[in-house]
Amino acid sequence: MKITNVEIYQVRPRWMLVKISTDEGITGWGEPTLEGKATVVEEMIHVFSTWLIGEDPDNIEALYNRMYRGGFYRGGGVLCSAISGIEQALWDIKGKKLGVPIWQLLGGRCRDRVRMYAHAVPFKDDPSREELQYWVKKRVDDGFTALKTSMVNPPIRHVDTWKKVEEIVSRIAVMRETAGNCVDIAIDFHGRVSPAMAPVLMKELEPYHPMFVEEPVLPENVDVMKEVSQKTVIPIAAGERLFTTFGFRELIDKRAVHIIQPDLCHCGGILQGLKIAAMAANQYISVAPHNPLGPVALAACLQLDTAISNFTAQEHPTHEEKLDLGVGLLKNPFVIQEGYIDVPKGPGLGIDVDEYAVKELQYDGNWANPVLYFEDDHSMGEW
């Protein structure tokens, strides 16, 4: 079997898909989206495609190494996102060729269904009490047993006021009151909070028993992350902005977190995700893959979630509601029942992409995250 074509589609709302075709008629799909940099990643894939065409798609590890090591400079969001989407598509081809789901090729399944956690309130960091109550009740009524929220309304100063602390904590209090004690609530600090403020906030949040706090500080300095994690009883999660096993090594070796969050669209793909999970298992660290993206990314995550023993929960953005599950994009969209998705049974990624819908949803690929400034001095804050 040989690769004959590599096609790229920029798809609304902010996703990018890659389709790899072969001379045996088997095609594979992947999602190499890098939020805000998708058009640059597209060019990187074009560079790879100049030599991918004609290669045997079965040799996933060899092709990964050619992409990662063949250009001298390594790592980074653009390179690793391009590799990730291509790698997912290669696994999709292999699974379809052999007639089995990818998780069968990763060692078989460790569970019968995959626990999902929903974003509690879509696209809002400062909801009113009434909005919070509505959305939390809706998610619980929909069957979710775990929610995540970002109530750290940006930007937040290096040392902020007690009023800011009270605002954040009061929102989590409303969520806990509404959800009850049988629902897990995770809180995403989004790297917005300083090492000075994070312990203060987490101390006040401890009575509400968060499932975890995500990125309590920025991820570049592992020693600082560890220092912050040692000042709280709340589990700490991080990893969405790290790439490959090399990027995760120090975070895991130093036990700076309790939960790692590799993003299979950025970290290098499915096999890198499996290796990262194995590294984490040696330190009794669990895995909750990051995924604020589309249904092809979700399909890749579900394959890994099924195969690893140290899985905690799978992120599900619930921003576009049904579209996030593939309605209108996949011929067989995912279904969440009682907060879980059944282990996929189909070959490869277990999805059937509607190419007509893909073309209908195409756009120019330009999407940018907010850039925030403080009102009084117009200095830049973290988003």
C-alpha positions as CSV (number, residue, x, y, z in Angstrom):
1,M,0.0,0.0,0.0
2,K,1.2,3.5,-0.9
3,I,0.1,7.0,0.1
4,T,-1.3,8.7,-3.0
5,N,-2.7,12.0,-1.8
6,V,-2.8,14.3,1.3
7,E,-5.7,16.8,1.5
8,I,-6.4,19.5,4.0
9,Y,-9.8,21.1,5.0
10,Q,-10.2,24.1,7.2
11,V,-13.6,23.5,8.8
12,R,-15.9,25.8,10.9
13,P,-16.0,26.6,13.7
14,R,-12.2,26.4,14.1
15,W,-11.2,22.9,13.1
16,M,-8.8,21.5,10.5
17,L,-9.0,18.0,9.0
18,V,-6.4,16.0,7.0
19,K,-7.4,13.2,4.7
20,I,-4.8,10.7,3.5
21,S,-5.6,8.5,0.5
22,T,-3.9,5.3,-0.6
23,D,-3.6,3.3,-3.8
24,E,-5.8,0.5,-2.3
25,G,-8.8,2.9,-1.8
26,I,-8.5,3.1,1.9
27,T,-8.5,6.6,3.4
28,G,-7.6,7.9,6.8
29,W,-8.7,11.1,8.6
30,G,-6.9,13.1,11.3
31,E,-7.4,16.5,13.1
32,P,-4.2,18.6,13.1
33,T,-5.8,21.8,14.4
34,L,-3.7,24.3,16.3
35,E,-6.0,26.9,17.6
36,G,-5.1,30.3,16.1
37,K,-2.3,28.8,13.9
38,A,-4.2,26.4,11.6
39,T,-3.1,28.1,8.4
40,V,0.5,27.7,9.4
41,V,0.0,24.1,10.3
42,E,-1.6,23.6,6.9
43,E,1.6,24.8,5.2
44,M,3.6,22.4,7.4
45,I,1.5,19.5,6.2
46,H,2.1,20.6,2.6
47,V,5.8,20.3,3.3
48,F,5.4,16.8,4.7
49,S,3.2,15.7,1.8
50,T,6.0,16.3,-0.7
51,W,7.7,13.1,0.5
52,L,4.8,11.3,2.2
53,I,3.2,10.5,-1.2
54,G,4.6,7.2,-2.2
55,E,5.4,6.0,1.3
56,D,3.8,2.9,3.0
57,P,1.3,4.2,5.5
58,D,1.7,1.1,7.7
59,N,5.1,2.3,8.9
60,I,3.7,4.8,11.4
61,E,6.6,5.0,13.8
62,A,9.1,5.4,10.9
63,L,7.1,8.1,9.3
64,Y,6.7,9.8,12.6
65,N,10.4,9.9,13.1
66,R,11.0,11.2,9.6
67,M,8.6,14.1,10.3
68,Y,9.9,14.8,13.8
69,R,13.6,14.3,13.4
70,G,14.1,14.9,9.7
71,G,14.1,18.7,9.8
72,F,16.8,19.1,12.5
73,Y,14.7,21.6,14.6
74,R,12.2,19.7,16.8
75,G,9.1,20.2,18.9
76,G,6.7,23.2,19.0
77,G,3.0,23.6,18.4
78,V,3.1,23.9,14.6
79,L,5.4,20.9,13.8
80,C,3.8,18.6,16.4
81,S,0.2,19.5,15.4
82,A,0.9,18.8,11.8
83,I,2.5,15.4,12.8
84,S,-0.4,14.6,15.1
85,G,-3.1,14.9,12.5
86,I,-1.1,12.9,9.9
87,E,-0.3,10.2,12.5
88,Q,-4.0,9.9,13.5
89,A,-4.9,9.4,9.8
90,L,-2.2,6.7,9.4
91,W,-3.7,4.8,12.4
92,D,-7.1,5.2,10.8
93,I,-5.8,3.6,7.6
94,K,-4.1,0.8,9.5
95,G,-7.2,0.0,11.5
96,K,-9.4,0.0,8.4
97,K,-6.9,-2.2,6.5
98,L,-7.0,-4.8,9.4
99,G,-10.7,-4.4,10.1
100,V,-10.2,-3.5,13.8
101,P,-10.5,-0.4,16.0
102,I,-7.2,1.3,16.8
103,W,-7.5,0.4,20.5
104,Q,-7.2,-3.3,19.5
105,L,-3.8,-2.5,18.0
106,L,-2.8,-0.6,21.3
107,G,-3.3,-3.7,23.5
108,G,-7.1,-4.0,23.6
109,R,-9.6,-2.3,25.8
110,C,-9.4,-1.5,29.5
111,R,-13.1,-0.4,29.8
112,D,-16.5,-0.8,28.1
113,R,-17.3,2.9,28.0
114,V,-15.5,6.2,28.3
115,R,-16.4,8.8,31.0
116,M,-16.9,12.3,29.6
117,Y,-16.7,15.6,31.3
118,A,-18.6,18.6,29.9
119,H,-17.7,22.3,29.8
120,A,-20.2,23.6,32.3
121,V,-20.9,27.0,30.8
122,P,-20.1,27.6,27.1
123,F,-17.8,30.5,26.3
124,K,-18.3,32.5,29.5
125,D,-15.9,33.1,32.4
126,D,-18.2,35.4,34.4
127,P,-21.8,34.0,34.2
128,S,-24.5,35.3,36.5
129,R,-25.8,33.1,39.3
130,E,-28.9,32.3,37.3
131,E,-26.8,31.3,34.2
132,L,-24.6,29.1,36.4
133,Q,-27.6,27.3,37.9
134,Y,-29.2,26.8,34.5
135,W,-26.2,25.4,32.8
136,V,-25.1,23.2,35.7
137,K,-28.6,21.8,36.0
138,K,-28.7,21.2,32.3
139,R,-25.4,19.3,32.2
140,V,-26.5,17.1,35.2
141,D,-29.9,16.5,33.6
142,D,-28.1,15.5,30.4
143,G,-26.4,12.8,32.5
144,F,-22.9,14.2,33.0
145,T,-21.2,13.2,36.3
146,A,-18.2,15.5,35.8
147,L,-18.1,19.2,34.7
148,K,-15.2,21.7,34.1
149,T,-15.4,25.4,34.3
150,S,-13.1,28.4,34.0
151,M,-14.3,31.0,36.5
152,V,-11.0,32.8,36.7
153,N,-12.3,35.8,34.7
154,P,-9.3,37.2,32.8
155,P,-7.1,39.1,33.1
156,I,-6.1,38.5,36.7
157,R,-3.2,40.4,38.2
158,H,0.0,38.9,39.6
159,V,-1.4,39.8,43.1
160,D,-5.1,40.6,42.8
161,T,-7.7,41.8,45.2
162,W,-9.7,39.8,47.7
163,K,-12.8,40.8,45.8
164,K,-11.5,38.9,42.8
165,V,-10.9,35.8,45.0
166,E,-14.4,36.1,46.4
167,E,-15.9,36.4,42.9
168,I,-14.2,33.3,41.7
169,V,-15.0,31.2,44.8
170,S,-18.6,32.3,45.0
171,R,-19.2,31.0,41.4
172,I,-17.8,27.6,42.4
173,A,-20.0,27.6,45.5
174,V,-23.1,28.1,43.3
175,M,-22.0,25.2,41.0
176,R,-21.4,22.8,44.0
177,E,-24.7,23.8,45.5
178,T,-26.5,23.2,42.2
179,A,-24.7,20.0,41.2
180,G,-24.6,18.3,44.6
181,N,-21.9,16.1,45.9
182,C,-22.2,13.3,43.3
183,V,-20.9,15.4,40.5
184,D,-17.2,16.2,40.0
185,I,-16.3,19.8,39.3
186,A,-12.9,20.6,37.7
187,I,-11.6,24.2,37.5
188,D,-9.4,25.5,34.7
189,F,-7.1,28.3,35.8
190,H,-5.9,28.4,32.2
191,G,-2.4,29.5,33.2
192,R,-3.9,32.9,34.0
193,V,-3.0,32.9,37.7
194,S,0.4,33.7,39.2
195,P,2.4,31.5,41.7
196,A,1.5,34.1,44.3
197,M,-2.3,34.0,43.7
198,A,-2.8,30.3,42.9
199,P,-2.3,28.9,46.4
200,V,-4.5,31.6,47.8
201,L,-7.3,30.8,45.4
202,M,-7.0,27.0,45.9
203,K,-7.1,27.3,49.7
204,E,-10.4,29.0,49.4
205,L,-11.7,26.5,46.8
206,E,-10.8,23.4,48.9
207,P,-14.1,23.3,50.8
208,Y,-15.9,22.7,47.4
209,H,-13.7,19.7,46.7
210,P,-12.7,20.2,43.0
211,M,-11.9,17.2,40.9
212,F,-8.8,19.0,39.8
213,V,-7.4,22.5,39.1
214,E,-6.0,22.7,35.5
215,E,-3.0,24.8,34.7
216,P,-2.9,26.6,38.1
217,V,0.1,28.5,36.7
218,L,1.8,28.7,33.3
219,P,3.3,25.4,32.2
220,E,6.8,26.4,31.1
221,N,8.4,26.1,34.6
222,V,7.9,22.7,36.0
223,D,9.5,23.5,39.4
224,V,7.0,26.3,39.9
225,M,4.1,24.0,39.0
226,K,5.4,21.5,41.5
227,E,5.8,24.2,44.2
228,V,2.2,25.3,43.7
229,S,0.9,21.7,43.7
230,Q,2.5,21.0,47.1
231,K,0.6,23.8,48.7
232,T,-2.9,22.3,48.1
233,V,-4.8,19.1,48.6
234,I,-6.6,19.7,45.3
235,P,-5.3,17.4,42.5
236,I,-3.4,19.4,39.8
237,A,-3.7,18.8,36.1
238,A,-1.6,20.1,33.1
239,G,-0.2,19.1,29.8
240,E,-2.3,20.5,27.0
241,R,0.5,22.8,25.9
242,L,3.3,20.2,25.9
243,F,4.6,18.2,23.0
244,T,5.9,14.6,22.7
245,T,7.3,12.4,25.4
246,F,10.2,14.8,25.8
247,G,7.9,17.6,26.8
248,F,6.1,15.5,29.4
249,R,9.2,13.9,30.9
250,E,10.1,16.5,33.5
251,L,6.5,17.1,34.5
252,I,6.0,13.4,35.2
253,D,9.5,12.6,36.7
254,K,9.1,15.4,39.2
255,R,5.5,14.5,40.0
256,A,4.5,18.1,39.5
257,V,0.9,17.1,38.7
258,H,-1.5,14.3,39.5
259,I,-3.3,14.3,36.2
260,I,-1.7,14.8,32.7
261,Q,-3.6,16.2,29.8
262,P,-1.9,15.4,26.5
263,D,-3.8,16.8,23.5
264,L,-3.6,14.2,20.7
265,C,-3.9,17.0,18.1
266,H,-0.7,18.6,19.4
267,C,1.4,16.1,21.4
268,G,2.4,14.0,18.4
269,G,-0.6,11.8,17.9
270,I,-2.1,8.6,19.3
271,L,1.1,6.6,19.8
272,Q,2.8,9.5,21.5
273,G,-0.3,9.7,23.7
274,L,0.1,6.0,24.6
275,K,3.8,6.4,25.5
276,I,3.1,9.5,27.6
277,A,0.3,7.6,29.4
278,A,2.8,4.7,30.1
279,M,5.3,7.2,31.5
280,A,2.6,8.6,33.8
281,A,1.5,5.2,35.0
282,N,5.0,4.6,36.4
283,Q,4.5,7.6,38.7
284,Y,0.8,6.7,39.5
285,I,-0.4,9.8,37.5
286,S,-3.6,9.5,35.6
287,V,-4.6,10.8,32.2
288,A,-7.4,13.1,31.1
289,P,-6.8,14.0,27.4
290,H,-7.3,17.6,26.5
291,N,-9.8,18.2,23.6
292,P,-11.6,21.4,23.0
293,L,-11.8,20.6,19.3
294,G,-13.9,18.5,16.8
295,P,-15.3,15.0,16.4
296,V,-12.3,13.6,14.6
297,A,-10.1,14.7,17.6
298,L,-12.7,13.1,19.9
299,A,-12.5,9.9,17.9
300,A,-8.7,9.7,18.3
301,C,-9.0,10.4,22.1
302,L,-11.6,7.6,22.5
303,Q,-9.2,5.1,21.0
304,L,-6.5,6.0,23.6
305,D,-9.0,6.3,26.5
306,T,-10.1,2.8,25.8
307,A,-6.6,1.3,25.7
308,I,-5.0,2.8,28.8
309,S,-5.4,1.7,32.4
310,N,-4.7,5.1,34.0
311,F,-7.6,7.0,32.4
312,T,-9.7,9.5,34.4
313,A,-12.1,11.3,32.1
314,Q,-12.3,12.7,28.6
315,E,-12.9,16.4,28.0
316,H,-15.9,17.3,25.8
317,P,-16.3,21.0,25.0
318,T,-20.1,21.1,24.5
319,H,-19.7,24.5,22.9
320,E,-21.3,23.6,19.5
321,E,-23.5,21.0,21.2
322,K,-24.3,18.3,18.6
323,L,-21.6,19.4,16.1
324,D,-19.0,18.6,18.7
325,L,-20.2,15.0,18.6
326,G,-20.1,15.0,14.8
327,V,-23.8,15.7,13.9
328,G,-23.7,17.1,10.4
329,L,-20.0,16.1,9.9
330,L,-19.9,12.4,10.6
331,K,-22.3,9.8,9.1
332,N,-22.3,8.1,12.5
333,P,-22.0,10.8,15.2
334,F,-21.1,10.0,18.7
335,V,-23.8,9.6,21.4
336,I,-23.3,10.4,25.1
337,Q,-25.5,8.4,27.4
338,E,-25.4,8.9,31.2
339,G,-22.2,10.9,30.8
340,Y,-20.4,8.1,28.9
341,I,-19.6,7.2,25.3
342,D,-19.5,3.5,24.4
343,V,-16.2,2.1,23.3
344,P,-16.0,2.5,19.5
345,K,-16.4,-0.7,17.6
346,G,-15.8,0.3,14.0
347,P,-12.4,-0.1,12.3
348,G,-9.7,2.6,12.5
349,L,-11.0,5.7,14.3
350,G,-14.5,4.2,14.1
351,I,-16.0,7.1,12.2
352,D,-17.3,7.7,8.7
353,V,-16.6,11.3,7.6
354,D,-19.2,13.0,5.4
355,E,-17.0,14.6,2.8
356,Y,-19.9,16.7,1.3
357,A,-20.5,18.2,4.8
358,V,-16.8,18.8,5.2
359,K,-16.7,20.9,2.0
360,E,-19.9,22.7,3.0
361,L,-18.3,23.7,6.4
362,Q,-15.0,25.0,4.8
363,Y,-13.7,28.4,5.6
364,D,-10.4,30.3,5.4
365,G,-9.0,28.9,8.6
366,N,-8.5,32.3,10.3
367,W,-9.4,32.1,14.0
368,A,-7.6,33.9,16.8
369,N,-7.9,33.6,20.6
370,P,-8.6,36.9,22.5
371,V,-5.7,39.1,23.5
372,L,-6.5,40.8,26.8
373,Y,-5.2,44.0,28.5
374,F,-5.8,45.5,31.9
375,E,-8.0,48.6,31.6
376,D,-6.0,50.9,33.9
377,D,-2.5,50.7,32.4
378,H,-3.1,48.7,29.2
379,S,-0.5,46.1,30.1
380,M,-1.1,42.6,28.7
381,G,-2.8,39.8,30.8
382,E,-3.0,36.1,30.2
383,W,-6.0,34.7,28.4
